[in-house]
């Protein structure tokens, strides 16, 4: 890519999760690679690249590698929805990952369950500074809920007192949509707060490249028998607006942390 590399890459798995951001990108241009449209421009003044990865760990890993190799992203933020696992995590809440793990990875007996072979680790930790910024911006956005979330939508989704959580997010190539599946995950990984299908793959790629990343998830359901119904209503409204509200507040700080984490002088941005 010619010109200044994008400071921050913003990735989502589904079109509805990222669609609301594109209208806010200034001087945007689009490049298409490997069946994906990469939208480049300034989002609230920060050079960014936005991309729809597609669903699942392979799609997330391939997209992340392209963002780092082709577009020179200096920080990566994955945003979207997830199912709630933690007992205190409710619909509409935000989970900012402090660690990510592939719950469907099992190379035992050669390696311990969940460990990525030949790495000696099962959990990958996001950059704490980036995660701090997303958590603070999420708290601000939820405190200002009346300004951007219509009362009718809040009523339809039965949103209560909304909270921001920090903790383990687990990823796997299966949409968890039954109570039995959710309970199995809770029993195996009792500290897991949320389950989704991409974050841990992105985390592993960013770790390999040494690029800071963070994962932000809004909780669409409780990973139970109501997951499909809740998700279809939730994703196209609340989640996309929440993502924009959080990133609007967090992006200047994310850009600064990205530069600092990579040891790049601010004058080069």
GUBA-344040 format. One line per 2 residues: number of its first residue (from 0); their letters; for each residue x, y, z of N, C-alpha, C. Coordinates in nm, 3 decimals, always signed. Layout:
% residues N
NUM) a) X/Y/Z/X/Y/Z/X/Y/Z ~ ...
***
This chain:
% residues 269
0) xx) +0.084/-0.119/+0.000/+0.000/+0.000/+0.000/+0.087/+0.123/+0.000 ~ +0.059/+0.216/-0.090/+0.134/+0.339/-0.092/+0.085/+0.435/+0.013
2) xx) +0.168/+0.537/+0.045/+0.127/+0.638/+0.141/+0.149/+0.592/+0.284 ~ +0.089/+0.667/+0.376/+0.106/+0.639/+0.517/+0.031/+0.513/+0.557
4) xx) +0.098/+0.420/+0.626/+0.027/+0.299/+0.671/-0.086/+0.336/+0.766 ~ -0.191/+0.254/+0.765/-0.300/+0.273/+0.860/-0.249/+0.248/+1.001
6) xx) -0.277/+0.342/+1.091/-0.235/+0.322/+1.229/-0.315/+0.210/+1.294 ~ -0.447/+0.211/+1.273/-0.535/+0.119/+1.343/-0.618/+0.042/+1.240
8) xx) -0.619/-0.090/+1.252/-0.706/-0.175/+1.172/-0.826/-0.212/+1.258 ~ -0.945/-0.201/+1.199/-1.070/-0.235/+1.267/-1.135/-0.350/+1.190
10) xx) -1.158/-0.459/+1.259/-1.203/-0.582/+1.196/-1.333/-0.629/+1.261 ~ -1.427/-0.675/+1.179/-1.547/-0.741/+1.227/-1.574/-0.862/+1.139
12) xx) -1.652/-0.954/+1.193/-1.680/-1.077/+1.120/-1.799/-1.064/+1.026 ~ -1.894/-0.977/+1.063/-2.017/-0.967/+0.986/-2.041/-0.824/+0.940
14) xx) -2.107/-0.811/+0.825/-2.128/-0.680/+0.764/-2.204/-0.586/+0.858 ~ -2.304/-0.639/+0.928/-2.383/-0.553/+1.017/-2.300/-0.498/+1.132
16) xx) -2.195/-0.570/+1.172/-2.116/-0.528/+1.286/-2.024/-0.410/+1.254 ~ -1.987/-0.392/+1.129/-1.893/-0.287/+1.093/-1.954/-0.183/+0.999
18) xx) -2.074/-0.215/+0.945/-2.133/-0.128/+0.844/-2.155/+0.015/+0.890 ~ -2.190/+0.032/+1.017/-2.215/+0.166/+1.068/-2.093/+0.255/+1.072
20) xx) -1.974/+0.197/+1.071/-1.852/+0.276/+1.077/-1.815/+0.337/+0.942 ~ -1.848/+0.270/+0.833/-1.799/+0.312/+0.702/-1.847/+0.451/+0.665
22) xx) -1.968/+0.489/+0.705/-2.019/+0.621/+0.670/-1.944/+0.733/+0.741 ~ -1.865/+0.699/+0.840/-1.789/+0.800/+0.914/-1.643/+0.810/+0.868
24) xx) -1.604/+0.733/+0.769/-1.466/+0.734/+0.722/-1.449/+0.844/+0.618 ~ -1.354/+0.935/+0.640/-1.326/+1.044/+0.548/-1.222/+1.001/+0.446
26) xx) -1.236/+1.055/+0.323/-1.139/+1.032/+0.216/-1.113/+0.883/+0.197 ~ -1.221/+0.806/+0.197/-1.206/+0.661/+0.192/-1.176/+0.613/+0.050
28) xx) -1.096/+0.511/+0.041/-1.079/+0.436/-0.083/-1.083/+0.288/-0.046 ~ -1.112/+0.206/-0.142/-1.128/+0.064/-0.117/-1.032/-0.016/-0.203
30) xx) -0.964/-0.111/-0.142/-0.880/-0.206/-0.213/-0.935/-0.345/-0.187 ~ -0.938/-0.425/-0.291/-0.992/-0.560/-0.278/-0.880/-0.663/-0.291
32) xx) -0.869/-0.748/-0.192/-0.768/-0.853/-0.191/-0.828/-0.979/-0.130 ~ -0.805/-1.091/-0.195/-0.848/-1.222/-0.143/-0.997/-1.222/-0.108
34) xx) -1.076/-1.155/-0.193/-1.219/-1.155/-0.173/-1.268/-1.064/-0.064 ~ -1.181/-0.978/-0.011/-1.218/-0.887/+0.098/-1.199/-0.742/+0.053
36) xx) -1.289/-0.655/+0.096/-1.278/-0.513/+0.068/-1.217/-0.444/+0.189 ~ -1.102/-0.380/+0.169/-1.032/-0.306/+0.273/-1.059/-0.157/+0.249
38) xx) -1.124/-0.094/+0.344/-1.164/+0.046/+0.331/-1.065/+0.132/+0.409 ~ -0.994/+0.220/+0.339/-0.888/+0.300/+0.399/-0.926/+0.447/+0.401
40) xx) -0.897/+0.514/+0.510/-0.925/+0.655/+0.524/-0.905/+0.697/+0.668 ~ -0.964/+0.810/+0.702/-0.953/+0.860/+0.840/-1.087/+0.846/+0.910
42) xx) -1.085/+0.782/+1.022/-1.203/+0.767/+1.106/-1.183/+0.853/+1.229 ~ -1.262/+0.960/+1.239/-1.247/+1.059/+1.347/-1.102/+1.106/+1.358
44) xx) -1.043/+1.132/+1.240/-0.910/+1.190/+1.232/-0.794/+1.093/+1.236 ~ -0.822/+0.965/+1.257/-0.715/+0.866/+1.272/-0.706/+0.780/+1.145
46) xx) -0.585/+0.765/+1.085/-0.571/+0.677/+0.969/-0.606/+0.533/+1.006 ~ -0.708/+0.479/+0.938/-0.759/+0.347/+0.971/-0.780/+0.265/+0.845
48) xx) -0.787/+0.135/+0.864/-0.835/+0.044/+0.760/-0.943/-0.042/+0.823 ~ -1.059/-0.047/+0.758/-1.172/-0.126/+0.805/-1.191/-0.244/+0.712
50) xx) -1.221/-0.360/+0.769/-1.239/-0.478/+0.685/-1.335/-0.575/+0.750 ~ -1.413/-0.640/+0.665/-1.498/-0.750/+0.705/-1.420/-0.879/+0.686
52) xx) -1.391/-0.948/+0.794/-1.307/-1.068/+0.785/-1.383/-1.188/+0.734 ~ -1.513/-1.196/+0.764/-1.585/-1.321/+0.749/-1.583/-1.395/+0.881
54) xx) -1.664/-1.500/+0.889/-1.686/-1.570/+1.014/-1.590/-1.686/+1.031 ~ -1.537/-1.703/+1.150/-1.455/-1.819/+1.182/-1.308/-1.787/+1.195
56) xx) -1.235/-1.882/+1.253/-1.095/-1.858/+1.287/-1.005/-1.848/+1.165 ~ -1.028/-1.928/+1.063/-0.944/-1.920/+0.943/-0.962/-1.785/+0.875
58) xx) -1.087/-1.742/+0.861/-1.113/-1.612/+0.799/-1.047/-1.499/+0.877 ~ -1.056/-1.505/+1.010/-0.995/-1.401/+1.093/-0.844/-1.401/+1.081
60) xx) -0.782/-1.518/+1.082/-0.637/-1.526/+1.073/-0.586/-1.476/+0.938 ~ -0.651/-1.517/+0.830/-0.609/-1.473/+0.697/-0.621/-1.322/+0.684
62) xx) -0.731/-1.266/+0.732/-0.752/-1.122/+0.723/-0.648/-1.046/+0.804 ~ -0.620/-1.095/+0.923/-0.521/-1.028/+1.009/-0.383/-1.027/+0.944
64) xx) -0.344/-1.138/+0.886/-0.213/-1.144/+0.820/-0.205/-1.043/+0.706 ~ -0.313/-1.028/+0.630/-0.312/-0.929/+0.522/-0.304/-0.787/+0.577
66) xx) -0.376/-0.760/+0.685/-0.370/-0.626/+0.745/-0.229/-0.589/+0.787 ~ -0.156/-0.685/+0.839/-0.022/-0.657/+0.889/+0.081/-0.655/+0.778
68) xx) +0.072/-0.748/+0.684/+0.170/-0.756/+0.575/+0.147/-0.649/+0.468 ~ +0.024/-0.635/+0.424/-0.005/-0.550/+0.307/-0.033/-0.406/+0.345
70) xx) -0.096/-0.386/+0.462/-0.140/-0.251/+0.497/-0.061/-0.190/+0.612 ~ +0.029/-0.263/+0.671/+0.117/-0.207/+0.773/+0.047/-0.160/+0.897
72) xx) -0.066/-0.221/+0.933/-0.139/-0.179/+1.053/-0.050/-0.191/+1.175 ~ -0.054/-0.090/+1.261/+0.029/-0.088/+1.381/-0.048/-0.128/+1.507
74) xx) -0.178/-0.142/+1.495/-0.262/-0.195/+1.602/-0.388/-0.250/+1.538 ~ -0.444/-0.352/+1.598/-0.563/-0.418/+1.543/-0.669/-0.425/+1.653
76) xx) -0.791/-0.384/+1.617/-0.905/-0.395/+1.707/-1.010/-0.483/+1.640 ~ -1.047/-0.589/+1.708/-1.158/-0.672/+1.659/-1.281/-0.635/+1.740
78) xx) -1.390/-0.608/+1.670/-1.513/-0.569/+1.737/-1.630/-0.645/+1.677 ~ -1.727/-0.672/+1.760/-1.845/-0.746/+1.715/-1.923/-0.798/+1.833
80) xx) -1.999/-0.904/+1.810/-2.086/-0.959/+1.912/-2.031/-1.090/+1.964 ~ -2.087/-1.133/+2.077/-2.047/-1.261/+2.137/-2.161/-1.309/+2.225
82) xx) -2.154/-1.438/+2.261/-2.247/-1.495/+2.357/-2.190/-1.485/+2.497 ~ -2.274/-1.453/+2.593/-2.228/-1.440/+2.730/-2.215/-1.574/+2.799
84) xx) -2.106/-1.594/+2.871/-2.084/-1.715/+2.950/-2.077/-1.685/+3.099 ~ -2.009/-1.579/+3.138/-1.996/-1.545/+3.279/-2.131/-1.520/+3.343
86) xx) -2.149/-1.558/+3.468/-2.280/-1.545/+3.532/-2.330/-1.402/+3.544 ~ -2.240/-1.306/+3.545/-2.281/-1.166/+3.561/-2.286/-1.092/+3.428
88) xx) -2.262/-1.162/+3.317/-2.257/-1.099/+3.185/-2.394/-1.108/+3.120 ~ -2.456/-0.992/+3.095/-2.590/-0.990/+3.039/-2.597/-0.934/+2.900
90) xx) -2.712/-0.949/+2.836/-2.733/-0.897/+2.701/-2.716/-0.745/+2.702 ~ -2.638/-0.696/+2.607/-2.608/-0.555/+2.597/-2.480/-0.514/+2.666
92) xx) -2.429/-0.598/+2.755/-2.302/-0.568/+2.822/-2.187/-0.571/+2.722 ~ -2.075/-0.514/+2.764/-1.953/-0.514/+2.684/-1.848/-0.599/+2.754
94) xx) -1.780/-0.682/+2.677/-1.665/-0.757/+2.728/-1.542/-0.714/+2.650 ~ -1.442/-0.665/+2.722/-1.312/-0.635/+2.664/-1.218/-0.747/+2.708
96) xx) -1.161/-0.816/+2.612/-1.081/-0.935/+2.643/-0.952/-0.899/+2.715 ~ -0.920/-0.975/+2.818/-0.787/-0.968/+2.879/-0.704/-1.090/+2.842
98) xx) -0.768/-1.191/+2.784/-0.700/-1.309/+2.731/-0.796/-1.376/+2.634 ~ -0.738/-1.450/+2.536/-0.818/-1.523/+2.438/-0.765/-1.664/+2.423
100) xx) -0.857/-1.758/+2.401/-0.823/-1.900/+2.395/-0.915/-1.967/+2.294 ~ -0.862/-2.067/+2.222/-0.943/-2.146/+2.128/-1.004/-2.263/+2.204
102) xx) -1.133/-2.256/+2.230/-1.195/-2.360/+2.312/-1.211/-2.492/+2.239 ~ -1.201/-2.492/+2.106/-1.215/-2.617/+2.031/-1.080/-2.674/+1.985
104) xx) -0.971/-2.623/+2.037/-0.838/-2.673/+2.002/-0.796/-2.780/+2.102 ~ -0.768/-2.900/+2.051/-0.729/-3.010/+2.140/-0.636/-3.104/+2.064
106) xx) -0.506/-3.087/+2.087/-0.404/-3.174/+2.025/-0.350/-3.275/+2.125 ~ -0.429/-3.304/+2.229/-0.387/-3.404/+2.326/-0.393/-3.543/+2.263
108) xx) -0.308/-3.638/+2.309/-0.216/-3.626/+2.422/-0.080/-3.566/+2.388 ~ -0.061/-3.522/+2.263/+0.070/-3.467/+2.227/+0.095/-3.334/+2.298
110) xx) -0.010/-3.256/+2.314/-0.001/-3.127/+2.382/-0.120/-3.114/+2.475 ~ -0.109/-3.032/+2.579/-0.223/-3.012/+2.667/-0.342/-2.953/+2.591
112) xx) -0.462/-2.988/+2.638/-0.583/-2.934/+2.578/-0.577/-2.782/+2.576 ~ -0.617/-2.724/+2.465/-0.624/-2.580/+2.436/-0.488/-2.518/+2.404
114) xx) -0.378/-2.588/+2.429/-0.247/-2.529/+2.398/-0.224/-2.529/+2.247 ~ -0.179/-2.414/+2.194/-0.142/-2.407/+2.052/-0.011/-2.481/+2.034
116) xx) -0.009/-2.589/+1.956/+0.112/-2.670/+1.946/+0.236/-2.588/+1.910 ~ +0.344/-2.620/+1.978/+0.477/-2.564/+1.955/+0.491/-2.419/+2.005
118) xx) +0.391/-2.369/+2.074/+0.402/-2.234/+2.131/+0.416/-2.236/+2.282 ~ +0.372/-2.344/+2.346/+0.376/-2.351/+2.491/+0.272/-2.265/+2.561
120) xx) +0.169/-2.221/+2.488/+0.069/-2.134/+2.549/-0.068/-2.163/+2.490 ~ -0.169/-2.144/+2.573/-0.307/-2.157/+2.527/-0.379/-2.024/+2.524
122) xx) -0.330/-1.927/+2.600/-0.394/-1.796/+2.610/-0.303/-1.688/+2.553 ~ -0.365/-1.597/+2.480/-0.293/-1.485/+2.421/-0.353/-1.357/+2.477
124) xx) -0.267/-1.269/+2.529/-0.312/-1.150/+2.599/-0.307/-1.028/+2.507 ~ -0.416/-0.953/+2.499/-0.415/-0.827/+2.425/-0.324/-0.725/+2.491
126) xx) -0.296/-0.617/+2.419/-0.216/-0.509/+2.474/-0.296/-0.441/+2.585 ~ -0.243/-0.434/+2.707/-0.324/-0.380/+2.817/-0.363/-0.234/+2.798
128) xx) -0.276/-0.153/+2.739/-0.309/-0.013/+2.718/-0.425/+0.005/+2.621 ~ -0.424/-0.071/+2.511/-0.535/-0.064/+2.416/-0.665/-0.110/+2.482
130) xx) -0.656/-0.218/+2.558/-0.775/-0.270/+2.625/-0.829/-0.171/+2.728 ~ -0.739/-0.104/+2.801/-0.782/-0.002/+2.897/-0.861/+0.108/+2.828
132) xx) -0.812/+0.152/+2.713/-0.881/+0.259/+2.640/-1.019/+0.214/+2.594 ~ -1.030/+0.092/+2.543/-1.159/+0.042/+2.497/-1.256/+0.026/+2.614
134) xx) -1.206/-0.021/+2.728/-1.293/-0.038/+2.843/-1.345/+0.096/+2.893 ~ -1.257/+0.195/+2.899/-1.300/+0.328/+2.945/-1.399/+0.391/+2.848
136) xx) -1.373/+0.376/+2.718/-1.463/+0.432/+2.618/-1.598/+0.360/+2.620 ~ -1.596/+0.230/+2.646/-1.720/+0.154/+2.655/-1.804/+0.201/+2.773
138) xx) -1.739/+0.224/+2.886/-1.811/+0.274/+3.004/-1.874/+0.409/+2.975 ~ -1.801/+0.497/+2.906/-1.856/+0.628/+2.871/-1.975/+0.615/+2.776
140) xx) -1.962/+0.525/+2.677/-2.071/+0.507/+2.580/-2.196/+0.454/+2.648 ~ -2.180/+0.359/+2.738/-2.297/+0.305/+2.808/-2.359/+0.408/+2.902
142) xx) -2.277/+0.493/+2.961/-2.330/+0.599/+3.047/-2.410/+0.701/+2.967 ~ -2.381/+0.712/+2.837/-2.449/+0.806/+2.749/-2.549/+0.735/+2.659
144) xx) -2.602/+0.624/+2.704/-2.687/+0.537/+2.622/-2.806/+0.610/+2.563 ~ -2.866/+0.700/+2.638/-2.985/+0.770/+2.589/-2.959/+0.851/+2.464
146) xx) -2.834/+0.890/+2.441/-2.801/+0.976/+2.327/-2.796/+0.900/+2.196 ~ -2.777/+0.767/+2.200/-2.758/+0.695/+2.074/-2.839/+0.566/+2.061
148) xx) -2.904/+0.521/+2.166/-2.984/+0.398/+2.159/-3.130/+0.432/+2.183 ~ -3.216/+0.415/+2.083/-3.357/+0.452/+2.098/-3.425/+0.370/+2.208
150) xx) -3.513/+0.433/+2.284/-3.584/+0.361/+2.390/-3.657/+0.237/+2.341 ~ -3.714/+0.244/+2.220/-3.788/+0.129/+2.168/-3.696/+0.008/+2.148
152) xx) -3.576/+0.034/+2.101/-3.481/-0.076/+2.083/-3.439/-0.133/+2.217 ~ -3.415/-0.047/+2.312/-3.378/-0.095/+2.446/-3.489/-0.181/+2.504
154) xx) -3.613/-0.141/+2.480/-3.726/-0.219/+2.529/-3.733/-0.354/+2.460 ~ -3.720/-0.354/+2.327/-3.728/-0.479/+2.251/-3.620/-0.579/+2.292
156) xx) -3.502/-0.527/+2.322/-3.391/-0.614/+2.360/-3.388/-0.644/+2.510 ~ -3.479/-0.584/+2.582/-3.488/-0.604/+2.727/-3.355/-0.571/+2.796
158) xx) -3.297/-0.458/+2.756/-3.169/-0.418/+2.814/-3.190/-0.362/+2.954 ~ -3.110/-0.410/+3.046/-3.117/-0.362/+3.183/-3.003/-0.268/+3.214
160) xx) -2.950/-0.278/+3.335/-2.833/-0.199/+3.373/-2.711/-0.260/+3.306 ~ -2.648/-0.184/+3.219/-2.541/-0.237/+3.135/-2.405/-0.215/+3.199
162) xx) -2.315/-0.310/+3.178/-2.184/-0.308/+3.244/-2.073/-0.340/+3.145 ~ -1.951/-0.303/+3.181/-1.830/-0.339/+3.107/-1.753/-0.443/+3.189
164) xx) -1.712/-0.550/+3.122/-1.639/-0.659/+3.187/-1.502/-0.676/+3.123 ~ -1.407/-0.724/+3.200/-1.274/-0.758/+3.150/-1.246/-0.903/+3.186
166) xx) -1.198/-0.982/+3.089/-1.167/-1.121/+3.122/-1.145/-1.206/+2.999 ~ -1.154/-1.337/+3.019/-1.126/-1.435/+2.914/-1.239/-1.442/+2.813
168) xx) -1.203/-1.435/+2.685/-1.295/-1.458/+2.574/-1.247/-1.582/+2.500 ~ -1.338/-1.675/+2.471/-1.298/-1.799/+2.404/-1.359/-1.804/+2.265
170) xx) -1.284/-1.866/+2.173/-1.322/-1.869/+2.032/-1.325/-2.012/+1.982 ~ -1.417/-2.039/+1.889/-1.424/-2.170/+1.827/-1.506/-2.166/+1.701
172) xx) -1.486/-2.262/+1.614/-1.557/-2.267/+1.486/-1.692/-2.334/+1.501 ~ -1.771/-2.282/+1.595/-1.907/-2.330/+1.615/-1.987/-2.218/+1.682
174) xx) -2.104/-2.189/+1.628/-2.193/-2.093/+1.692/-2.263/-2.162/+1.808 ~ -2.237/-2.116/+1.928/-2.291/-2.180/+2.048/-2.435/-2.131/+2.067
176) xx) -2.530/-2.221/+2.042/-2.671/-2.180/+2.034/-2.763/-2.271/+2.115 ~ -2.709/-2.349/+2.207/-2.793/-2.429/+2.294/-2.744/-2.415/+2.438
178) xx) -2.837/-2.432/+2.531/-2.802/-2.423/+2.672/-2.698/-2.529/+2.708 ~ -2.711/-2.649/+2.650/-2.617/-2.756/+2.683/-2.475/-2.720/+2.642
180) xx) -2.460/-2.661/+2.522/-2.326/-2.621/+2.477/-2.269/-2.512/+2.566 ~ -2.351/-2.415/+2.603/-2.304/-2.309/+2.691/-2.261/-2.363/+2.826
182) xx) -2.338/-2.455/+2.883/-2.303/-2.512/+3.012/-2.175/-2.594/+3.005 ~ -2.155/-2.663/+2.894/-2.031/-2.740/+2.877/-1.909/-2.649/+2.878
184) xx) -1.919/-2.536/+2.809/-1.809/-2.440/+2.808/-1.786/-2.380/+2.947 ~ -1.892/-2.348/+3.016/-1.877/-2.291/+3.150/-1.811/-2.390/+3.245
186) xx) -1.844/-2.516/+3.231/-1.783/-2.617/+3.318/-1.635/-2.635/+3.287 ~ -1.600/-2.632/+3.158/-1.461/-2.654/+3.119/-1.374/-2.532/+3.144
188) xx) -1.431/-2.412/+3.125/-1.355/-2.287/+3.136/-1.435/-2.190/+3.223 ~ -1.435/-2.211/+3.353/-1.523/-2.133/+3.441/-1.493/-1.984/+3.445
190) xx) -1.373/-1.943/+3.403/-1.342/-1.800/+3.403/-1.375/-1.732/+3.271 ~ -1.427/-1.807/+3.174/-1.461/-1.747/+3.044/-1.584/-1.657/+3.058
192) xx) -1.574/-1.537/+3.005/-1.686/-1.442/+3.010/-1.772/-1.446/+2.885 ~ -1.712/-1.478/+2.769/-1.786/-1.472/+2.644/-1.728/-1.571/+2.544
194) xx) -1.812/-1.608/+2.447/-1.771/-1.701/+2.342/-1.806/-1.642/+2.206 ~ -1.713/-1.655/+2.112/-1.731/-1.607/+1.976/-1.651/-1.696/+1.882
196) xx) -1.621/-1.651/+1.759/-1.566/-1.741/+1.658/-1.438/-1.690/+1.592 ~ -1.380/-1.578/+1.637/-1.265/-1.522/+1.565/-1.151/-1.472/+1.652
198) xx) -1.178/-1.420/+1.770/-1.081/-1.340/+1.844/-0.949/-1.409/+1.873 ~ -0.953/-1.535/+1.913/-0.829/-1.603/+1.950/-0.739/-1.626/+1.830
200) xx) -0.798/-1.643/+1.712/-0.716/-1.659/+1.591/-0.645/-1.528/+1.558 ~ -0.718/-1.418/+1.562/-0.655/-1.287/+1.542/-0.546/-1.264/+1.644
202) xx) -0.572/-1.302/+1.769/-0.474/-1.282/+1.875/-0.344/-1.357/+1.848 ~ -0.356/-1.480/+1.800/-0.236/-1.559/+1.773/-0.153/-1.497/+1.661
204) xx) -0.219/-1.449/+1.556/-0.146/-1.388/+1.445/-0.078/-1.259/+1.491 ~ -0.150/-1.175/+1.563/-0.089/-1.051/+1.612/+0.028/-1.080/+1.705
206) xx) +0.014/-1.181/+1.788/+0.125/-1.220/+1.877/+0.246/-1.260/+1.795 ~ +0.226/-1.339/+1.690/+0.338/-1.384/+1.606/+0.409/-1.266/+1.540
208) xx) +0.331/-1.164/+1.501/+0.388/-1.046/+1.434/+0.439/-0.943/+1.533 ~ +0.407/-0.957/+1.660/+0.447/-0.858/+1.758/+0.371/-0.727/+1.745
210) xx) +0.246/-0.733/+1.702/+0.164/-0.613/+1.682/+0.057/-0.609/+1.790 ~ +0.039/-0.495/+1.857/-0.061/-0.486/+1.964/-0.202/-0.498/+1.909
212) xx) -0.289/-0.558/+1.991/-0.427/-0.579/+1.948/-0.517/-0.572/+2.070 ~ -0.647/-0.561/+2.044/-0.748/-0.565/+2.148/-0.876/-0.620/+2.088
214) xx) -0.960/-0.678/+2.173/-1.086/-0.739/+2.128/-1.200/-0.685/+2.213 ~ -1.300/-0.631/+2.144/-1.418/-0.570/+2.207/-1.541/-0.645/+2.159
216) xx) -1.622/-0.695/+2.253/-1.742/-0.770/+2.217/-1.863/-0.718/+2.294 ~ -1.972/-0.697/+2.222/-2.100/-0.670/+2.288/-2.178/-0.801/+2.296
218) xx) -2.244/-0.821/+2.407/-2.309/-0.950/+2.434/-2.450/-0.950/+2.375 ~ -2.471/-1.038/+2.277/-2.598/-1.044/+2.206/-2.694/-1.146/+2.265
220) xx) -2.643/-1.241/+2.343/-2.726/-1.349/+2.394/-2.650/-1.419/+2.506 ~ -2.710/-1.519/+2.563/-2.648/-1.591/+2.673/-2.596/-1.728/+2.629
222) xx) -2.564/-1.743/+2.500/-2.511/-1.869/+2.448/-2.600/-1.986/+2.489 ~ -2.730/-1.969/+2.462/-2.826/-2.073/+2.502/-2.927/-2.091/+2.390
224) xx) -3.042/-2.152/+2.422/-3.138/-2.187/+2.318/-3.205/-2.066/+2.254 ~ -3.192/-1.948/+2.313/-3.248/-1.826/+2.254/-3.145/-1.750/+2.173
226) xx) -3.025/-1.806/+2.154/-2.915/-1.730/+2.095/-2.946/-1.684/+1.953 ~ -3.003/-1.769/+1.870/-3.026/-1.731/+1.731/-3.126/-1.615/+1.721
228) xx) -3.235/-1.626/+1.795/-3.337/-1.519/+1.790/-3.281/-1.388/+1.842 ~ -3.215/-1.391/+1.957/-3.158/-1.270/+2.014/-3.056/-1.207/+1.919
230) xx) -2.971/-1.289/+1.860/-2.862/-1.240/+1.777/-2.913/-1.166/+1.655 ~ -3.011/-1.221/+1.586/-3.058/-1.161/+1.462/-3.115/-1.022/+1.486
232) xx) -3.178/-0.999/+1.597/-3.232/-0.867/+1.628/-3.124/-0.773/+1.678 ~ -3.031/-0.826/+1.751/-2.932/-0.746/+1.821/-2.826/-0.687/+1.728
234) xx) -2.778/-0.769/+1.632/-2.657/-0.735/+1.560/-2.673/-0.614/+1.469 ~ -2.792/-0.597/+1.410/-2.807/-0.490/+1.311/-2.840/-0.354/+1.373
236) xx) -2.864/-0.350/+1.502/-2.898/-0.223/+1.564/-2.802/-0.182/+1.672 ~ -2.819/-0.236/+1.787/-2.743/-0.194/+1.905/-2.593/-0.211/+1.887
238) xx) -2.548/-0.328/+1.840/-2.404/-0.358/+1.836/-2.328/-0.263/+1.746 ~ -2.382/-0.233/+1.628/-2.309/-0.146/+1.535/-2.299/-0.004/+1.589
240) xx) -2.405/+0.046/+1.651/-2.401/+0.181/+1.708/-2.307/+0.187/+1.828 ~ -2.309/+0.083/+1.909/-2.218/+0.078/+2.023/-2.072/+0.081/+1.976
242) xx) -2.040/+0.004/+1.873/-1.904/+0.002/+1.820/-1.859/+0.141/+1.780 ~ -1.947/+0.213/+1.708/-1.909/+0.347/+1.665/-1.889/+0.439/+1.784
244) xx) -1.979/+0.433/+1.882/-1.968/+0.520/+1.998/-1.839/+0.493/+2.077 ~ -1.803/+0.367/+2.090/-1.680/+0.333/+2.161/-1.558/+0.380/+2.084
246) xx) -1.552/+0.351/+1.956/-1.434/+0.387/+1.878/-1.421/+0.539/+1.861 ~ -1.533/+0.609/+1.852/-1.527/+0.755/+1.844/-1.454/+0.813/+1.964
248) xx) -1.476/+0.754/+2.078/-1.411/+0.801/+2.199/-1.268/+0.750/+2.214 ~ -1.242/+0.630/+2.164/-1.115/+0.563/+2.193/-1.008/+0.584/+2.087
250) xx) -1.045/+0.616/+1.964/-0.947/+0.612/+1.855/-0.827/+0.703/+1.873 ~ -0.841/+0.827/+1.917/-0.719/+0.908/+1.935/-0.619/+0.843/+2.030
252) xx) -0.668/+0.790/+2.139/-0.579/+0.722/+2.232/-0.522/+0.594/+2.175 ~ -0.604/+0.519/+2.100/-0.555/+0.397/+2.038/-0.442/+0.426/+1.941
254) xx) -0.455/+0.533/+1.864/-0.350/+0.569/+1.769/-0.221/+0.601/+1.842 ~ -0.230/+0.678/+1.950/-0.111/+0.712/+2.026/-0.045/+0.590/+2.087
256) xx) -0.125/+0.500/+2.142/-0.069/+0.378/+2.201/-0.007/+0.289/+2.093 ~ -0.069/+0.286/+1.975/-0.013/+0.206/+1.866/+0.125/+0.255/+1.827
258) xx) +0.140/+0.386/+1.816/+0.271/+0.442/+1.783/+0.372/+0.413/+1.892 ~ +0.332/+0.432/+2.018/+0.424/+0.410/+2.128/+0.464/+0.263/+2.138
260) xx) +0.369/+0.173/+2.118/+0.398/+0.030/+2.130/+0.494/-0.017/+2.022 ~ +0.489/+0.047/+1.907/+0.576/+0.007/+1.796/+0.706/+0.086/+1.793
262) xx) +0.722/+0.181/+1.886/+0.845/+0.260/+1.889/+0.857/+0.354/+1.772 ~ +0.745/+0.406/+1.722/+0.745/+0.493/+1.605/+0.722/+0.636/+1.651
264) xx) +0.798/+0.729/+1.600/+0.782/+0.870/+1.636/+0.647/+0.921/+1.586 ~ +0.581/+1.003/+1.665/+0.452/+1.054/+1.627/+0.458/+1.135/+1.498
266) xx) +0.566/+1.198/+1.469/+0.578/+1.279/+1.349/+0.569/+1.198/+1.221 ~ +0.582/+1.066/+1.228/+0.572/+0.984/+1.109/+0.429/+0.947/+1.075
268) x) +0.336/+0.968/+1.169/+0.197/+0.926/+1.145/+0.130/+1.018/+1.044
***
